Amino acid sequence: MAPIALEAEDHFRDAEFNKVMHGKSADSRGGFSSMLNKDRAAHKAASEEYWKHWDNKLAGTETADVRDARKAEYATLTRHYYNLATDLYEYGWGASFHFCRFAYGEGFYQAIARHEHYLAHMMHIREGMRVLDVGCGVGGPAREIAKFTSAKIVGLNNNDYQIERATKYALQEGLSQQLSFTKGDFMQMSFPPDSFDAVYAIEATVHAPSLEGVYSQIYRVLKPGGVFGVYEWLMTDAYDNENPHHRQVRLGIEQGDGISNMVKISEGLQAIKTAGFELETSQDLAAQDDARPWYYPLDGDLRMASSLGDLITIARMTKLGRWFAHGAVGGLERIGIAPKGTKKTADSLALAADSLVAGGREKLFTPMYLMIARKPVV
């Protein structure tokens, strides 16, 4: 595989942009209240930077050059995606930006936590270990795994706003001595070699322009004998890039989720082996015969909700709920309360939701391909 050209990092530039765009909104409760407290000009700049990769670039006319352009600006694309989408994620989904399996009668947030616990269990994370969370979001999984295992966790993120929110939540929950968060590009980590006892990534490394590249960085910072666990977003091997409908599903997921280059399961497996890991476990958890499919919250089937709290959460995901929320956002945007471009981001998330459901139903996509791998001792 030809090496991927890496974007030059500029932490000062990113921090200054974060100050201007988000101001003190990281201290807000989250969701809509944070979304409304943005600098309009900075929000417009982030929106234009993100959408230049997607506007008028349709699945039917997609070229290798278009995909290469997204890969070349993978870090900027992802950073601005989360500048635009983080508050909407927190409003609609919560602080753990990932999917999960659902057992019979299991509540939404209970299932989310169990998914995190399962990964920690499979990796044998325990007290006394120093663990890296690659692409930590606003720290929801890190907080849960820290409480579950008593391990010390470092969260890596290339988005300053998410780091601020993750730090705030850790302080609120009394976990500041156990959790820390650092700015960085996971394709070029600044940690010394052999720094961590374990590394995990939950639906985050899909943002890499090359899985081999990010897995190789994880291999470098992991101690010999250390374990890497990942829930990876992958197209299944049923995906056919020559099929226009399949391409449309993939592109809808990529556009709505800030992804420059999603690949198939076979490529993910090859990438982790090429990086040097010994693969111990690999399994598509989305293919299990569960009581409810992983995508049911996006599908908006209220009959599957197991409690009143879940009913409220899932109601926001129904087509009616999304129509109401997007209409409200559009109205706030028209009268100048919400930044211009907020509705376009919300509409893109809705497209992603529909594409994710289609990918799940048609067995073209999995958000939870589990791989547990170990760095050899010698």
C-alpha positions in Angstrom: 0.0 0.0 0.0 1.3 3.5 -0.9 1.9 5.6 2.2 -0.8 8.2 3.0 0.3 11.8 3.0 -0.4 13.2 6.5 -1.8 16.6 7.2 0.5 19.1 9.0 -0.8 19.6 12.5 -1.3 23.2 13.8 -2.6 23.0 17.4 -2.4 26.8 17.9 -4.6 27.4 14.8 -7.1 24.8 16.0 -7.2 26.2 19.5 -7.8 29.7 18.3 -10.5 28.6 15.9 -12.2 26.7 18.8 -12.2 29.8 21.0 -13.8 31.8 18.3 -16.4 29.3 17.1 -17.4 27.7 20.4 -16.6 30.4 22.9 -17.9 29.2 26.3 -20.5 26.9 24.9 -18.4 23.9 26.1 -19.6 24.9 29.6 -23.2 24.8 28.5 -25.5 21.8 29.4 -25.1 20.5 25.8 -27.3 19.8 22.9 -29.5 22.7 21.7 -28.2 25.2 24.4 -24.6 24.7 23.2 -25.6 24.7 19.6 -27.1 28.2 19.7 -24.0 29.8 21.3 -21.6 29.7 18.3 -19.8 32.4 16.4 -21.7 32.8 13.1 -18.7 33.5 10.9 -16.6 30.7 12.3 -19.5 28.2 12.0 -19.9 29.3 8.4 -16.2 28.7 7.7 -16.4 25.2 9.3 -19.5 24.4 7.3 -17.9 25.5 4.0 -14.7 23.6 4.7 -16.6 20.4 5.4 -19.2 20.7 2.6 -16.6 21.4 -0.2 -15.9 17.6 -0.1 -19.6 16.6 -0.5 -21.6 19.2 -2.4 -22.4 18.0 -6.0 -20.3 14.9 -5.5 -22.8 12.1 -6.0 -22.5 8.3 -5.7 -23.2 7.9 -9.4 -20.3 10.1 -10.5 -17.8 9.5 -7.7 -14.2 9.1 -8.8 -11.0 8.0 -7.2 -9.8 11.6 -7.3 -12.8 12.8 -5.3 -12.1 10.1 -2.6 -8.4 10.9 -2.6 -9.1 14.6 -2.0 -11.1 13.7 1.1 -8.4 11.4 2.3 -5.8 14.1 1.8 -7.7 16.4 4.2 -8.9 13.6 6.6 -8.0 15.5 9.8 -9.6 18.8 8.8 -12.6 17.0 7.4 -13.1 15.1 10.7 -12.3 18.1 12.9 -14.9 20.3 11.2 -17.5 17.6 11.1 -17.4 17.4 14.9 -17.3 21.2 15.2 -20.6 21.1 13.4 -22.2 17.9 14.7 -21.1 17.3 18.3 -24.0 19.3 19.9 -26.5 17.5 17.6 -25.0 14.1 18.6 -25.4 15.0 22.3 -28.9 16.1 21.8 -30.0 13.1 19.9 -27.9 10.2 21.2 -26.0 11.1 24.4 -22.4 11.3 25.4 -21.3 7.9 23.9 -21.2 8.3 20.1 -21.6 4.7 19.1 -24.0 1.9 18.4 -24.5 -1.3 20.4 -26.4 -4.6 20.6 -29.8 -4.8 22.4 -30.9 -7.7 24.6 -34.6 -8.3 25.4 -36.0 -5.6 27.6 -32.7 -3.8 27.8 -32.8 0.0 28.0 -30.9 2.2 25.5 -28.3 3.6 27.9 -27.9 0.3 29.7 -27.1 -1.4 26.3 -24.7 1.4 25.4 -22.8 0.8 28.7 -22.8 -3.0 28.3 -21.2 -2.6 24.8 -18.4 -0.6 26.4 -18.1 -3.1 29.3 -17.9 -6.0 26.8 -14.9 -4.5 25.0 -13.1 -3.8 28.3 -13.8 -7.4 29.4 -12.6 -8.9 26.1 -9.4 -6.9 26.5 -8.9 -7.7 30.2 -8.5 -4.1 31.1 -8.0 -3.8 34.9 -6.8 -1.5 37.6 -3.2 -0.3 37.3 -3.2 -0.3 33.5 -2.6 2.8 31.4 -5.0 2.7 28.5 -5.4 4.9 25.4 -8.8 5.7 24.0 -8.3 6.6 20.3 -10.8 9.1 19.1 -12.5 9.6 22.5 -15.3 11.9 21.5 -16.7 13.8 24.6 -15.4 10.9 26.8 -18.6 8.9 27.4 -16.9 5.4 26.9 -13.8 6.5 28.7 -15.8 7.5 31.8 -17.8 4.3 31.7 -14.7 2.0 31.2 -12.8 3.9 33.9 -15.6 3.3 36.4 -15.9 -0.4 35.2 -12.2 -1.2 35.4 -10.5 1.4 37.6 -7.8 1.8 34.9 -6.3 5.2 34.1 -7.4 6.3 30.6 -5.9 8.9 28.2 -8.3 10.1 25.5 -6.9 11.2 22.2 -8.9 13.6 20.0 -8.2 16.1 17.2 -11.2 18.3 18.1 -10.6 20.9 20.8 -14.3 21.4 21.6 -14.8 17.7 22.3 -11.8 17.7 24.6 -13.2 20.6 26.5 -16.5 18.9 27.0 -14.8 15.6 27.9 -12.7 17.3 30.5 -15.8 19.1 31.9 -17.7 15.8 32.2 -14.8 14.0 33.9 -14.6 16.8 36.5 -18.3 16.6 37.1 -18.1 12.9 37.8 -15.1 13.1 40.0 -12.9 11.2 37.5 -10.2 13.9 36.8 -7.5 11.9 38.6 -8.3 8.8 36.4 -9.0 10.4 33.0 -7.0 12.9 30.9 -7.6 14.1 27.3 -5.0 15.2 24.8 -5.1 16.8 21.4 -3.6 14.9 18.5 -3.9 13.2 15.1 -4.2 9.5 15.5 -2.3 9.0 12.2 0.8 10.7 13.8 0.6 10.2 17.6 3.1 12.2 19.7 3.3 9.5 22.5 6.6 7.7 22.8 6.8 4.1 21.7 5.6 1.4 24.2 3.5 3.9 26.2 0.3 2.0 26.9 -0.7 -1.3 28.4 -3.8 -1.4 26.2 -5.4 0.7 23.5 -9.1 0.7 22.3 -11.1 2.5 19.7 -14.9 2.6 19.6 -16.2 3.5 16.1 -13.5 6.1 15.7 -10.7 4.8 13.5 -13.1 4.7 10.6 -12.2 8.4 10.2 -8.6 7.4 9.3 -7.7 7.7 5.6 -5.9 4.3 6.0 -6.7 1.7 8.6 -3.2 0.3 8.2 -1.8 3.7 9.0 -3.8 4.2 12.2 -3.3 0.6 13.4 0.4 1.0 12.8 0.5 4.0 15.1 -1.5 2.1 17.7 1.0 -0.7 17.4 3.9 1.7 18.0 2.5 3.2 21.2 1.4 -0.1 22.7 3.8 -2.0 25.0 5.0 -5.4 23.8 2.4 -8.0 24.9 -0.2 -5.2 25.1 -3.7 -5.6 23.6 -5.7 -3.5 21.1 -9.5 -3.8 20.9 -11.6 -2.0 18.3 -15.2 -1.8 17.2 -14.7 -0.9 13.6 -17.1 0.6 11.0 -16.7 -1.5 7.8 -18.6 -2.4 4.7 -19.3 -6.1 4.7 -17.9 -8.3 2.0 -21.4 -8.4 0.5 -20.8 -4.7 -0.5 -20.1 -4.3 -4.3 -18.6 -0.9 -5.3 -19.9 -1.4 -8.8 -23.5 -1.5 -7.6 -24.9 2.1 -7.7 -27.3 1.4 -4.8 -24.4 0.0 -2.6 -22.3 3.1 -3.4 -25.1 5.4 -2.5 -25.5 3.7 0.9 -21.8 4.0 1.6 -21.6 7.6 0.5 -24.6 8.5 2.6 -22.9 7.0 5.7 -19.6 8.7 4.9 -21.1 12.2 4.2 -23.3 12.1 7.2 -20.6 10.9 9.5 -17.5 12.7 8.5 -15.7 9.7 7.0 -13.1 10.1 4.2 -12.7 6.4 3.2 -14.6 3.4 4.4 -13.4 0.0 3.4 -14.6 -3.7 3.6 -14.2 -6.2 6.4 -11.5 -8.1 4.4 -9.5 -4.9 4.1 -9.8 -4.2 7.8 -8.6 -7.6 8.8 -5.6 -7.3 6.4 -4.8 -3.9 7.8 -4.5 -5.0 11.4 -2.3 -8.0 10.4 -0.1 -5.8 8.2 0.4 -3.4 11.1 2.1 -6.2 12.9 -0.6 -7.4 15.3 -1.5 -11.0 16.2 -5.2 -11.2 15.7 -6.9 -13.1 18.5 -10.6 -12.4 18.0 -12.6 -11.1 15.0 -16.4 -11.1 14.9 -19.2 -9.1 13.3 -21.3 -8.4 16.4 -24.0 -6.8 14.1 -24.6 -10.2 12.6 -25.8 -11.8 15.8 -29.4 -12.8 16.2 -30.4 -10.2 18.8 -33.8 -9.3 20.2 -33.6 -5.9 18.4 -31.2 -4.9 15.7 -28.4 -2.4 16.4 -30.0 0.2 14.1 -33.5 0.1 15.7 -33.1 3.6 17.4 -32.4 5.2 14.0 -35.3 3.2 12.4 -37.6 4.9 14.9 -39.7 1.8 15.7 -41.3 2.9 18.9 -42.7 -0.6 19.5 -39.1 -1.7 20.3 -38.6 0.8 23.1 -38.4 -0.9 26.5 -39.2 2.0 28.8 -40.7 5.5 28.9 -37.2 6.9 28.9 -36.3 4.9 25.8 -39.6 6.0 24.1 -38.5 9.6 24.5 -35.0 8.9 23.2 -36.2 6.9 20.2 -39.0 9.4 19.4 -36.4 11.9 18.5 -35.1 9.4 15.9 -38.3 8.7 14.1 -38.9 10.4 10.8 -41.5 12.6 12.6 -39.2 13.4 15.4 -36.4 14.3 13.0 -38.8 16.4 10.9 -39.8 18.3 14.0 -36.2 18.9 15.2 -35.0 19.9 11.7 -37.9 22.2 11.3 -37.2 23.8 14.6 -33.5 24.2 13.7 -34.4 25.6 10.3 -36.8 28.1 12.0 -34.1 29.2 14.5 -31.6 29.5 11.6 -34.0 31.7 9.6 -34.5 34.2 12.5 -30.8 34.3 13.2 -30.8 32.4 16.5 -29.1 29.2 15.2 -26.0 29.6 13.0 -26.5 29.4 9.2 -25.7 25.8 8.1 -27.0 24.1 11.2 -30.0 22.7 9.4 -27.8 21.4 6.6 -25.8 19.5 9.2 -28.9 18.1 10.7 -30.3 17.1 7.3 -26.9 15.3 6.6 -27.2 13.4 9.9 -30.7 12.3 8.8 -29.3 11.1 5.5 -26.7 9.2 7.4 -29.4 7.6 9.7 -31.4 6.4 6.6 -28.2 5.1 5.0 -27.1 3.3 8.2 -30.5 1.6 8.5 -30.3 0.5 4.8 -26.8 -0.7 5.3 -27.8 -2.7 8.4 -31.0 -4.2 6.9 -29.2 -5.2 3.7 -26.2 -6.6 5.5 -23.9 -4.2 3.6 -22.5 -2.4 6.7 -21.5 -3.1 10.3 -20.6 -0.5 12.9 -19.3 -3.1 15.4 -16.8 -5.4 13.7 -14.9 -6.5 16.8 -11.2 -7.2 16.6 -9.0 -8.0 19.6 -5.3 -8.1 18.7 -2.0 -8.3 20.6 1.4 -6.8 20.0 4.0 -9.6 20.1 6.5 -9.6 23.0 9.4 -10.1 20.6 
